[in-house]
């Protein structure tokens, strides 16, 4: 007679089978990993954690889905479904969730899980390279006037011009975690000056980020005043809600460029549109929006000085492999009862 597994991990969002096999190969004794692809939507692209719209389980599939959730003690991602089935309503035995995103603080709070002892580990740091590269795509496209080159090419027009350069420019990084640190490292390679806005400014943090100046949140506007490029990569919390508002835009250098790879709610979108319309902000590269998908009627779609990315700047072929690395490391610690050694643990009170 076989004994029941001590830990049951259920994969509730799409994942490539090769990564599931890596999980199973690395899992300690007593861990059962449930992966049922037919219970999950087909993916739209590599690294898709949501799947195609309109997916519906049959009655039999729904019964299997609920049965697996009911047995699970560990989840790969929060399950999605009807409003009353979100969070852990159908998974009362779960004590640890590994998410596929870094910004899950708001989600955890909306599920009412903040005061619980549930362990949530995130994908913090996994997206640093991809997001930093998107930030430099925007900066280089702006400083080299990529739209002009594209217009001239389409018109078969050979007309020389003088472009700009990033060397000597200043980038202000708001929220310098792992993503911000990667942006700072690349900025150094381009011989840019780096200003950072962090929770706890110190000489040590300044050295880590190679900053010319480092500020705390109360001095945000001072940091914005000297920046040619402002990159937002701060978590969305009550403290950062609409922190980039009309006053913040007024504090920025005229002609500055805004890049948002944080969350849309960090920016007052109406104030952004006004600043772009007036020319106060020369250009904006937006990977996120206050409402997603960005509504078809939003003026941002048709503004010539805006680049819209559909919340995809973080997605790269290596993403799931890196998150599985985190899961495998944490699984060993979790099973051994060494939860204090787990990495990327969400501070549910601070929401990041």
Backbone torsions as a table, in degrees:
resi	resn	phi	psi	omega
1	UNK	NA	126.1	-178.9
2	UNK	-86.1	143.9	179.0
3	UNK	-84.1	155.0	178.5
4	UNK	-72.4	145.4	178.0
5	UNK	-63.6	146.0	-179.9
6	UNK	-75.5	-28.3	-178.4
7	UNK	-135.0	132.2	178.8
8	UNK	-120.8	114.7	179.2
9	UNK	-102.3	124.4	-177.5
10	UNK	-113.2	126.7	-179.8
11	UNK	-89.1	113.2	-171.6
12	UNK	-107.5	5.2	174.2
13	UNK	-136.2	157.8	-175.2
14	UNK	-55.1	139.3	179.6
15	UNK	-153.2	139.3	-179.8
16	UNK	-65.9	141.3	-173.9
17	UNK	-61.1	-32.2	-179.4
18	UNK	-63.9	-31.3	177.1
19	UNK	-73.9	-35.1	176.2
20	UNK	-62.5	-42.1	179.4
21	UNK	-64.8	-35.3	175.4
22	UNK	-62.8	-42.2	177.1
23	UNK	-58.0	-49.3	-176.7
24	UNK	-63.7	-39.8	-179.6
25	UNK	-66.0	-32.6	-176.7
26	UNK	-91.7	-11.9	-174.1
27	UNK	-65.5	134.3	175.4
28	UNK	-65.5	164.7	176.8
29	UNK	-58.6	143.6	178.4
30	UNK	90.3	5.5	179.0
31	UNK	-112.9	127.5	175.7
32	UNK	-112.4	126.0	-179.6
33	UNK	-107.7	118.2	-178.7
34	UNK	-96.1	122.4	177.2
35	UNK	-135.2	114.5	-178.9
36	UNK	-126.9	88.9	-175.0
37	UNK	-56.2	-30.6	-178.2
38	UNK	-69.9	-13.1	176.7
39	UNK	-89.9	-0.7	-176.5
40	UNK	-119.3	150.8	179.1
41	UNK	-68.4	155.4	173.5
42	UNK	-67.2	147.2	-178.3
43	UNK	-84.7	157.6	179.0
44	UNK	-98.8	-21.7	-176.7
45	UNK	-164.6	168.0	178.0
46	UNK	-63.6	131.3	179.7
47	UNK	83.9	11.5	179.3
48	UNK	-74.6	121.3	-179.7
49	UNK	-102.7	-0.8	-178.8
50	UNK	-108.4	-44.2	-178.9
51	UNK	88.6	175.4	-176.5
52	UNK	-68.8	144.3	177.7
53	UNK	-65.8	155.2	174.5
54	UNK	85.8	4.9	-179.3
55	UNK	-68.6	133.2	176.9
56	UNK	-135.4	135.7	176.0
57	UNK	-85.4	148.7	172.8
58	UNK	-72.1	170.8	178.6
59	UNK	-57.5	-43.4	180.0
60	UNK	-66.2	-40.1	179.1
61	UNK	-65.8	-39.3	179.9
62	UNK	-63.5	-38.1	178.2
63	UNK	-64.5	-40.9	177.8
64	UNK	-65.8	-40.5	178.6
65	UNK	-58.9	-48.8	-177.8
66	UNK	-69.1	-35.0	179.4
67	UNK	-65.8	-41.5	179.1
68	UNK	-66.7	-41.4	177.2
69	UNK	-62.5	-40.1	-179.7
70	UNK	-65.3	-29.6	-179.7
71	UNK	-87.2	-25.5	-170.0
72	UNK	-64.2	142.9	171.1
73	UNK	-112.0	-17.1	178.9
74	UNK	-133.9	140.3	176.8
75	UNK	-123.3	139.9	164.9
76	UNK	-93.6	99.8	-177.5
77	UNK	81.6	150.8	171.8
78	UNK	-72.0	137.3	177.6
79	UNK	-70.0	151.3	177.1
80	UNK	-116.5	152.4	179.9
81	UNK	176.4	-151.0	177.5
82	UNK	-62.0	159.5	-175.2
83	UNK	-53.7	-39.6	-177.7
84	UNK	-82.0	-0.1	-179.6
85	UNK	-111.1	2.3	-177.8
86	UNK	-77.3	171.2	-178.9
87	UNK	69.8	-132.8	-176.8
88	UNK	-118.5	25.3	-178.6
89	UNK	-57.9	-34.7	-178.3
90	UNK	-100.6	4.6	-176.1
91	UNK	-131.2	69.0	-172.9
92	UNK	-70.1	-15.3	-176.4
93	UNK	-95.9	-2.0	-175.6
94	UNK	-73.0	133.3	179.3
95	UNK	-120.1	-9.4	179.7
96	UNK	-148.6	134.5	175.1
97	UNK	-125.4	126.0	171.1
98	UNK	-97.3	117.7	-179.0
99	UNK	-94.3	164.9	179.3
100	UNK	-104.4	11.3	178.8
101	UNK	-128.5	160.7	173.1
102	UNK	-92.4	-32.9	-174.9
103	UNK	-92.6	69.5	-176.7
104	UNK	-110.0	5.8	-177.6
105	UNK	-58.0	-46.4	179.6
106	UNK	-63.1	-40.2	-179.7
107	UNK	-62.7	-45.4	179.8
108	UNK	-60.7	-42.0	178.2
109	UNK	-66.3	-40.7	-178.8
110	UNK	-65.6	-26.7	177.4
111	UNK	-82.4	-2.8	-179.4
112	UNK	74.5	25.0	-174.4
113	UNK	-101.0	-1.6	-176.7
114	UNK	-59.7	-41.8	-177.1
115	UNK	-83.8	1.1	-176.8
116	UNK	-87.4	172.3	177.8
117	UNK	-92.6	12.9	176.9
118	UNK	-58.8	133.9	173.9
119	UNK	-90.9	127.0	175.7
120	UNK	-119.9	122.8	173.8
121	UNK	-112.3	145.9	-170.1
122	UNK	-116.8	179.3	177.7
123	UNK	-95.3	26.0	-177.3
124	UNK	-53.4	130.1	177.9
125	UNK	92.1	-23.0	-176.9
126	UNK	-62.1	-35.8	-172.6
127	UNK	-95.4	6.8	-171.9
128	UNK	-59.1	-46.9	-177.7
129	UNK	-63.2	-48.6	-176.5
130	UNK	-63.6	-42.4	-179.0
131	UNK	-69.5	-39.3	178.1
132	UNK	-63.8	-39.8	178.7
133	UNK	-65.3	-36.5	176.1
134	UNK	-63.2	-42.8	179.2
135	UNK	-58.0	-40.6	179.8
136	UNK	-77.7	-25.7	170.5
137	UNK	-57.7	-45.8	-179.6
138	UNK	-66.4	-47.2	-177.6
139	UNK	-62.6	-45.8	-179.6
140	UNK	-68.5	-39.8	178.1
141	UNK	-61.0	-36.9	179.9
142	UNK	-73.5	-50.6	-172.7
143	UNK	-69.1	-27.5	178.2
144	UNK	-94.3	2.1	178.8
145	UNK	54.7	56.8	179.7
146	UNK	-56.9	-40.0	178.2
147	UNK	-57.3	-37.8	178.6
148	UNK	-63.5	-44.8	179.8
149	UNK	-60.4	-41.4	-179.7
150	UNK	-67.0	-40.9	178.0
151	UNK	-63.2	-45.4	-177.9
152	UNK	-66.3	-37.4	178.2
153	UNK	-64.4	-43.0	179.6
154	UNK	-64.7	-30.6	-179.9
155	UNK	-89.7	3.1	-176.9
156	UNK	55.1	41.1	-174.9
157	UNK	-111.1	121.1	177.4
158	UNK	-101.2	98.8	-176.2
159	UNK	-136.2	110.5	-176.9
160	UNK	-66.4	152.5	-179.6
161	UNK	-152.9	171.3	178.8
162	UNK	-107.1	112.4	176.7
163	UNK	-87.5	178.8	178.8
164	UNK	-101.9	-170.0	177.2
165	UNK	-147.9	150.6	179.2
166	UNK	-78.2	-27.4	179.6
167	UNK	-54.8	128.2	-180.0
168	UNK	90.2	-12.9	178.1
169	UNK	-80.1	163.1	-179.6
170	UNK	-114.2	130.3	174.7
171	UNK	-113.0	130.0	175.2
172	UNK	-101.1	122.4	-179.1
173	UNK	-105.4	116.4	-177.7
174	UNK	-101.6	106.7	-176.7
175	UNK	96.7	70.0	-170.7
176	UNK	-91.4	70.9	170.0
177	UNK	-84.7	-142.8	-177.8
178	UNK	-67.2	-36.2	177.6
179	UNK	-66.6	-47.6	179.6
180	UNK	-61.2	-37.6	179.0
181	UNK	-64.3	-37.6	178.8
182	UNK	-68.4	-39.6	177.5
183	UNK	-62.3	-42.3	-180.0
184	UNK	-61.5	-41.0	-179.9
185	UNK	-63.6	-43.0	178.2
186	UNK	-67.2	-36.9	179.2
187	UNK	-61.6	-37.7	177.1
188	UNK	-62.3	-38.8	179.2
189	UNK	-64.2	-28.3	177.9
190	UNK	-90.6	6.2	178.9
191	UNK	61.6	39.8	176.0
192	UNK	-96.2	158.1	170.5
193	UNK	-87.9	142.9	-176.3
194	UNK	-119.1	127.3	171.2
195	UNK	-115.7	137.6	-178.3
196	UNK	-126.6	146.3	173.8
197	UNK	-117.5	115.9	-175.4
198	UNK	-132.5	168.5	179.5
199	UNK	-68.8	-40.8	-175.4
200	UNK	-128.3	82.2	-179.0
201	UNK	-67.0	139.9	179.6
202	UNK	-160.5	161.9	175.8
203	UNK	-58.2	-35.9	179.7
204	UNK	-64.7	-44.1	178.8
205	UNK	-65.5	-38.5	178.8
206	UNK	-62.1	-40.9	179.2
207	UNK	-66.4	-39.4	179.4
208	UNK	-60.5	-37.3	-173.8
209	UNK	-98.9	2.1	179.9
210	UNK	55.6	39.9	-174.1
211	UNK	-86.2	149.6	168.4
212	UNK	-78.1	-41.4	178.4
213	UNK	-137.9	146.3	176.5
214	UNK	-133.3	136.1	-174.4
215	UNK	-130.1	157.4	169.6
216	UNK	-89.5	171.2	-178.7
217	UNK	-55.6	-38.2	-179.8
218	UNK	-61.2	-22.3	-178.7
219	UNK	-103.7	26.2	-179.5
220	UNK	-52.7	-46.8	-174.7
221	UNK	-65.7	-31.3	175.2
222	UNK	-64.2	-40.8	179.6
223	UNK	-65.7	-38.2	-177.5
224	UNK	-68.8	-29.8	-170.5
225	UNK	-62.7	-30.9	-174.9
226	UNK	-103.0	2.6	-171.4
227	UNK	-88.7	135.2	170.0
228	UNK	-83.1	-30.8	179.4
229	UNK	-132.6	133.7	177.9
230	UNK	-118.2	120.3	-179.9
231	UNK	-112.4	121.5	179.4
232	UNK	-96.6	118.3	174.8
233	UNK	-139.1	33.1	-179.6
234	UNK	-87.6	149.9	175.7
235	UNK	-65.3	156.2	174.8
236	UNK	-89.2	109.9	178.5
237	UNK	-132.9	172.4	175.3
238	UNK	-56.9	-30.1	-178.6
239	UNK	-74.9	-27.0	-177.6
240	UNK	-101.1	-2.0	179.3
241	UNK	-56.8	119.3	178.8
242	UNK	51.9	36.2	179.6
243	UNK	-67.1	-26.7	175.7
244	UNK	-95.2	87.9	-175.3
245	UNK	-113.4	-167.0	-177.8
246	UNK	-58.8	-39.1	179.8
247	UNK	-65.4	-40.1	178.8
248	UNK	-65.6	-43.0	177.8
249	UNK	-62.8	-37.4	178.8
250	UNK	-66.4	-27.3	180.0
251	UNK	-78.1	-18.6	-176.7
252	UNK	-74.3	154.5	175.0
253	UNK	-63.0	132.2	177.0
254	UNK	-55.6	132.1	-179.6
255	UNK	88.6	8.8	178.6
256	UNK	-69.9	162.9	178.7
257	UNK	-114.7	134.0	178.9
258	UNK	-108.4	133.1	176.6
259	UNK	-125.6	120.0	-178.6
260	UNK	-112.3	106.7	173.8
261	UNK	-117.8	21.7	179.4
262	UNK	-96.1	-103.5	174.0
263	UNK	-139.7	150.0	-177.2
264	UNK	-61.8	-29.4	-176.6
265	UNK	-71.7	-9.9	177.8
266	UNK	-73.5	-19.1	-176.5
267	UNK	-114.3	138.5	169.3
268	UNK	-76.5	103.8	-170.8
269	UNK	-65.5	-35.9	177.9
270	UNK	-64.1	-40.2	178.4
271	UNK	-67.2	-36.2	177.4
272	UNK	-63.4	-45.9	-179.8
273	UNK	-61.0	-41.1	178.6
274	UNK	-64.3	-41.9	-178.8
275	UNK	-67.7	-36.1	176.7
276	UNK	-70.0	-38.3	-179.3
277	UNK	-66.8	-36.9	-177.3
278	UNK	-82.6	-14.7	-176.7
279	UNK	89.9	-2.0	177.1
280	UNK	-57.1	-42.7	171.9
281	UNK	-104.2	122.7	-174.8
282	UNK	-74.0	-34.4	-173.7
283	UNK	-159.4	151.5	175.5
284	UNK	-136.9	131.4	172.5
285	UNK	-108.9	113.5	-170.7
286	UNK	-118.8	114.6	174.4
287	UNK	-93.3	-9.0	-176.0
288	UNK	-137.0	163.5	179.7
289	UNK	-143.9	159.8	-179.7
290	UNK	-62.4	-38.4	174.3
291	UNK	-120.8	126.5	-179.9
292	UNK	-122.5	135.8	-4.2
293	UNK	-61.0	152.7	176.9
294	UNK	-58.2	123.9	-176.8
295	UNK	-56.5	141.6	-179.2
296	UNK	-55.5	-28.2	-178.1
297	UNK	-86.0	0.7	-179.1
298	UNK	-65.9	133.6	177.5
299	UNK	-61.0	-21.5	-177.2
300	UNK	-60.6	-31.9	-178.2
301	UNK	-57.0	-40.7	-171.0
302	UNK	-104.1	5.0	-179.7
303	UNK	-77.1	128.9	-176.4
304	UNK	-68.6	-17.4	-178.6
305	UNK	-104.9	32.0	178.7
306	UNK	-133.8	136.7	170.8
307	UNK	-112.5	122.0	-179.7
308	UNK	-101.5	127.2	171.6
309	UNK	-118.5	132.0	-173.5
310	UNK	-79.8	60.4	-179.9
311	UNK	49.3	46.7	-175.8
312	UNK	-125.5	3.0	-176.6
313	UNK	-64.9	-23.9	-177.2
314	UNK	-86.6	-12.7	-171.6
315	UNK	-87.0	125.8	179.3
316	UNK	-145.9	159.3	-177.7
317	UNK	-57.4	-25.5	-177.2
318	UNK	-83.7	-6.0	-169.6
319	UNK	-58.3	-55.6	-175.0
320	UNK	-64.2	-35.7	177.8
321	UNK	-60.7	-40.3	179.8
322	UNK	-68.9	-37.8	178.9
323	UNK	-69.0	-37.8	177.0
324	UNK	-63.4	-35.7	175.4
325	UNK	-58.3	-44.0	178.1
326	UNK	-62.8	-44.9	-178.7
327	UNK	-61.4	-45.3	-178.5
328	UNK	-62.8	-44.8	178.3
329	UNK	-61.0	-46.2	-177.7
330	UNK	-68.7	-32.9	-179.8
331	UNK	-60.9	-41.8	177.8
332	UNK	-61.6	-44.6	178.9
333	UNK	-65.0	-41.3	-176.2
334	UNK	-64.4	-47.9	-178.6
335	UNK	-64.5	-33.3	179.4
336	UNK	-78.6	-2.3	-178.8
337	UNK	75.6	19.4	-178.5
338	UNK	-106.7	58.3	-175.1
339	UNK	-64.0	-22.3	179.0
340	UNK	-67.5	-16.5	179.5
341	UNK	-92.9	-5.4	-178.7
342	UNK	-66.4	144.5	-178.1
343	UNK	-103.1	161.0	176.8
344	UNK	59.6	32.4	179.5
345	UNK	-75.6	128.1	178.1
346	UNK	-69.6	129.3	169.3
347	UNK	-83.1	101.1	-170.9
348	UNK	-66.9	-27.6	178.4
349	UNK	-71.4	-44.0	-178.6
350	UNK	-83.1	-15.5	175.6
351	UNK	74.4	20.7	173.8
352	UNK	-159.1	NA	NA
